């Protein structure tokens, strides 16, 4: 039986359909990246660089080619190789452990509350476990509002929600009596976001869109490693998103609201005059970034910072005299470093507080994910921890300071 291919090459730009070819590759030679960033129940997976791992070996974890291209037309950087969605998202790992995500949902709800008088019902695309829905439905501000969720793998509490199991692309959303659309940390995951946006624009019930989007501009300038990977497969500036939605009739209603270098909140309202009155940067019918040089400089800095971090981390591990050396968190923030040469052989494991990861093996490696809380509170030997979680570092720093046997590097 022929082996199923677990990745495919992006041939056209995901926003403007301009052709992408090998001459536009950012890296001269393709790198490799694990297709997924979840943890699995495997006791032993091949280490990176030992030479006996083959591309496509499903028993040892999928590693696929990695490179990016910056579109010549709209200037959007995007990954050239896309993983099979069934592999990328086979195991849900977005369980919102920690206060950063919980507070983010609360801040988003507070923004939505400002328009409670204009909202009929809610429709949310991609709700995972429904935490935002739970907050909204428990608030007295939204009594008698129906909350529809389109989600292929909902694993939250369904009570009070109208769950439509499936992908948004396959659901007839026009029959849903909701005028308010919520997209929270989902739009960045779409391989074909224009198809999604066109479908939204064709649903004339929708009057408001509330978008929570990762603050990618902050990420690339502050060495937060969650841009241009197997899940977030493109980079856009915030102004590009504003122009993109306006080109489909949805005008930015409020100033952008930023949350802790993690998320940017946007509220769009439908306006028939948006294309004409808002002066979107269009090339024909194509939205493009306002300053190509800014985009390229941002991406250059991003990858330069990654290589510098890998260099520093490897030197730290080489010189470490600790019995155990860990890196936090057990997520794309750390796993992405493998693509650029982080030396796994010198790590004792990765640390996290997610119950979905602890005690399991990090995809594509033989490293275990250990409980951050348990390691920090019960350490008996000298331990070194590399912190590489961006805004999430602040959540764990205080607990580390309480234990003098722990050395921290970031």
Buried (B, 14 or more C-beta within 10 A) or exposed (E): EEEEEBBEEBEEBBBBBBEBEEEBBBEEEBBBBBBBBBBBEBEEBBBBEEEEBEEEBEEBBBBBBBBBBBBBBBBBBBBBBBBBEEBBBBBEBBBBBBEBBEEBBEBBBBBBEEBBEEBEBBBBBBBBBBBBBBBBBEBEBBEEBBBBBBBBEBEBEEEEBBBBEEEBEEBEBEEBEBBBBBBBBBBBBBBEBBEBBEBBBEBEBBBBBBBBBBBBBBBBBBBBBBBBBBBBBBBBBBBBBBBBBBBBBBBBBEEBBBBBBBBBBBBBBBBEEBBEEBEBBEEEEBBBBBBBEBBBEBBEBBBEBBEEBBEEBBEBBEEBEBEBBBBBBBBBBBBBBBBBBBBBEEBBBBBBBBEBBBEBBBBBBBBBBBBBBEBBEEBEEBBBBBBBBBBBBBBBEEEBEEEEEBBBBB
